[in-house]
Amino acid sequence: MGMQAYTTSAQRIGRFAGRILAHAIAQEMLAKMGTQHSLPKNVSDTIIFRRWLPYGATASTSSSQNQFFQNANGDRGNAIVQAHQTAEGITPPPDSITPLDITVVMQQYTCLYGYTDKTADLYEDDIPAQMKIQISERVTFVNELKIYGELKAGTNQYYGGAAATTIGTVTAPITLNMVRRIVKNLDANHGKPINKMLSASDKYGTTPVRMGYTVYHHSDLSPDIRDMAGFEDAIKYASGTPLPGELGKVEEFRFIKHPDLPPLQNAGAAVASAPGMQSTSAVNIDVYPFIVLADEAFGQVALRGMGAIKPAFLPTGVIDKADVFGQRGYAGAMWWKAVVRQNEGWMATGNVAVSTIP
């Protein structure tokens, strides 16, 4: 990253300038969901989360970790009842409970801007102040992508298209039936609709929201979602406050559009087998992962509380052996982040195409 010099960005007038124009502001969306965890100082960079498998469950798949009934022929409900029937005077053999441990390692992230004394003293805009604003937005942007990357790598995957079984065979856009299939699986795994999110303040805490399963998607999917039967725009909600970025809802599904969830360009089926679908290269179609969440599907060490971010601001004029005349200044931040998929059966990733708009 280069040092911001006086000549890097030419002055607009050189005498008097108007207001700084609006620029892209990253907002917390995914970062407001999930369970919030804190990590005390001087303990470890590794967190081990543990949950206990319910009776009859196994650790083998995302569904088997949550369901009492595994696949089998016959009346499975009656088999459970019979297994618990006790004969008079006979002590049943004891069962054990099985833990499922999930390990996550904290990662450190930084961003840094630099500027010169001439920029600080003579440039018409307050460059250091603008750098501070950019830093806060950049931290949020990086964290959103960190969460998105972790969630879309989950084991519960779905693909758009009648014959699609991989990202490379995706041919179709998101449909209501596809989302219904996903939520049917979440329900079978005892997933619960979300009714709270992390507070927007820098304090620990949550805020109640209208109950539903949240579907986080790139904004390019919005036209296909609006075409779903029964779509209700968020501005028409009779009650409740829409979530940040909320497009609207269908049934119990709340769709949250997010412009910073990048698609997998040219990763799907050939354009010839997916007519009308968007493609960057005009050879293979683009694939857009979207995330469906139930409550407590994932956890994170969120940017909340004292010490969540370690800011750095070194103004020009600080003299040392590395900068004898104090000509260089810096503004930056350092922070720790960890995201963990707490229950694979309570979240899913859909991989779909996007319809082109004539």
N, C-alpha and C positions, 0 to 999 in steps of 0.2 A: 504494500500500500504506500503510495507516494505522499510526501510531505506537502501540505497545502501551502503553496507559495503565492506571493502577490500576483504573479503572472499566470498561475494555473487557471484561474477563472477571471476573465477580464471584467473590469468594472462595467456596470451598466451605463453610467453617465459620467462618473468621476467627480460629481459634485453633490448631488442630492438624489436619493433613491426612494421609490415607493415601497409599499409593504412587500414582504417576502410572499410569493404566491404559494397557494396550497400545494402540498406534495403528498405522496403516498404514505399513508399511516397504517401500519400493521396493527390489527386488533387481536386481543386474546379471544379465541373461540374454543378450539379444542382444549386449550390450557385452562379453561374454566370448568372442565369436566373431570371425571375421575376422582379417586380418593386422594386426599392431600396427605402427604407424609413429610415429616421434618427429620432432619439428620443433625444431631448435636455435634459440636466441634470436638475434635481430638478423640474420635472413637474408631472410625474406619471409613474406607471409601467403598465398602461393600455392605449391602443390605440384603438380608435373607428374609423373605416373606414366607409365611407358613399358613396353610389351611388344612383342614381335616376332611378326608373324603367321606361322604355320607354312606350309609349302609347300602351295600350292593353295588357301589360305584367302583370303578377302576381308574387308574391313572393313564390308561393307554391312549385315549382320544379326548378331544374337547367335549364331546357329548357324554362319554362314559364317566367322566369326572363328576358329573352333576346328576345323572339319572339313576333312580333306584332300579329301574327295569332295563336290563340288557336285552339285546335281540335273542329271541328263542321261540320255539314253536310251543303251542298250547296256551293254556290260561295262565299267564305269568302272575297276575294278581293273586289268583288262588294258590299258586305255588308259594308265594311269599307268606300268605296266611298259614298254610300248612307247615311251613318251616318254623313258624313261631308257636305252633301248638305244643303244649307241654303235657306229658303224661304224669299222672299222680305219683308223687314220691321220687321222681327222676329229676336230677339236676341237669339242665342242659349244658352242653359244652360252651365255654366262654368264647366270645369273639374279641378281636383286637380292632383298634381303630388305626387308620393309616394316614400319616401326614403326607402332604405334598408341598415340598419346598421350592421356592422360586428365588433365584439369586440374581441380583442386579448390581452393577458396579457404577458408582458415580463417575461422571465425566466432567472435565473442566473446559469452559469455553471462554474466549476473549474476543473483543473487537477493539481497535485502536485507530484513532485519527491523529494526524500531526499537522502543525502549522508553524509559520515563521513569525519572528517579531515584527517584520514589516507588515505582514498580513494583519496582525493583532493591532498595530499602532495606526495604520493608514487606510486599511480597506474600509469601504463604506458600510459593510454589514458586519454584525457581531458574529464572526466566524466561530469562535469557541462556543457561544451560546447555541448556535445552530447545530454544532457537532454534538452537544449534549442531547438535544432533541433526537437527532438521528441515532444516537447510541441506544436510547430507550426503545425506539421503534425496532431497531435491529435486533436487540435482545429478544423481544417478543417474536419477531419473525423467525429467528433461529429456533426458538423453543417450539413454535407451532410446527415447524418442519421436523423437529426431533420427535414430537409426539406422533405426527402423521406417519413418519417412517416406521416407528415401532408398531403402531396399530395395524397398518396395512400389511405387515409381515405376519399377522396372526395365522393360525392354522385353519380357521373356519372360512374357507374361500368359496365364492360363487362367481359364475361367469355368464356374460350376456350372450345369448344365442342358443337355439335348440340343441345343437350338437357340441357346444363349447365346453371344454374340460380344462383348458389351460389359457393363459393370457394370449398365447399365440394363435388361439382358435376363436377368440372373441369376435362376434359379428354383429351384435345387436345392442341397442341402447337400454337404459334402465326401464323397467316396466313395473306396474303395480303388483303383478303376480310374482315377480322376482323378489320384491321387498317382502311380500307376504310369506314366501317360502323361507326367507331369512328369519323373520320374526317368529314364524312357526317353530323353527329350530331353537331360537332363544327361549320361547315359552316352554318348550319341552325340557330345556335345561334349567328351568326355574329362574330364568332371568326376570328382573323386575323393571318396569318403566322408570325412567329418571324423573325425580321430583325435586331435585335441588342441583345447584351448581356452585362453584367457588365464588366467593364474594369478589366484586371488582376492586375492592380496596386492597391496601397492602397488608391488612391484618388477616390472621387466621379466621376462618369462618365460612359459612355457606349461606346461600340465598335460595328461597323456595322458587320453583318454576312450575309452569303448567305440565302435568304429567304426560309422558309419552316416550316412545323410543326415538332417539335422535339419529338422524341420517346426515352425516357431514359429506359434502360433495363439492367438487369444483363448480364454479359459477357457470361454466359452459353447459352443464347438465340441466340448467334451469328451464329452458324451453321444453325439453322432454318431460320433465317433472310436471310442469304446468299443464301439459296435455293429458295427464292422468285423469281418469274419471274420478270425480269427487274432490278434486283439488280445491282447497280454500286458501286464499291469499292471507298472509299474516296481518295485513292491515284491516281485514274484515273480522278479526277475532272478536267475539262478543265479550269475552272476559280474559283476563290474564295478560301478562306482558310478554311479547315475543322475545326470544333469545337473540343475542347479537347476530346479525346476518340471517335471521330466520326468513326463509322464502314463503313458507306456508305449510299446510299439513294435509295429509290424506289418511282417513281413518285415525289410527293412533300413532302415525308416523309423522315426526316433525322434521322438515327438511331445512338444513342450515347450509347456505351457500358460502363458499370460501374461495377467493381468487388465488390463494397461495397454496393450493394442493395440486402440484404439477402432475399432468398426465404422463403416461409412458408413450412418448412419441414413436410412431411407426412400429409398435410392438404387437399389434393384433393381426387378424387375418388379412389376406390380400384384398385390395380394394375391389377387385372383380367379384369376390365372394361376399362383399358387404356393401352393396350399392347404397348411396345416400348417406354414408357415414363419413365423418371428418377424418382427413389424413393430412399430415404435414408434408410427407414426401410424395403423395399420390401413388405410392406403391403398396404400403401396408397402412391400415387404419390406426389411429391413436386410441389408446386404452386408458380409461379414467377409473382409478380405484375410488370407491366411496366407502365410508365407514358407518356401520350401524352399531349403536351402543345401548346396552342395558345398564342399569345402575351398578356401580362399583366394578365395572368390567376391567378397568385399568387404574393404576395408581401412579402418582408422580410426586417428586420433590418439587413443589411449586415455588414461584417467586413471591413468597409471602413472609412477613416477619422481618425482624432486624437481621442484617447481615446476609440477606438473600443475594444481593449484588454488591460486589466490591468495586466502587467507582474509582477512577484514577483521573486526576486533573493536575497537570503540571503546567503552569503558565510560563510564558516567555519571561526572561529576566533572571531565571534561576541559574546561577553560575557554578560550574564544577569543571573538573578536568576534561570531561567529555564534551562540554559545551562552554568554552571559556568566556564567551560574550553573552551567554544566555539568549541565543538566537532561536532556539527551538522550543515549541510547546506541544503538549500532548493531551488528548482527552480519550478516555476509554473505559472499559468495564470488564470485569472478570466475574464469572458465576459458575455454579455447579448445577448440574441437571441430571436427573435419572427418571426414566419412565419404565413401568413394568406392566405387562399384561397379567392381571391378577386372576382372571378366569376366562379362558379361551372360549368357553361355551356361552358367555354372556356378551360376546361381540362377534362381528363378522365383517368381512371385506367383500364387496361386490366389485367386479371388474367389467366395465361396460364400454361401449362405443358411444359416440355423440352424433345425433342427426345434424346434417348440414342444413343451413337455412337458405332457401333459394333467394 
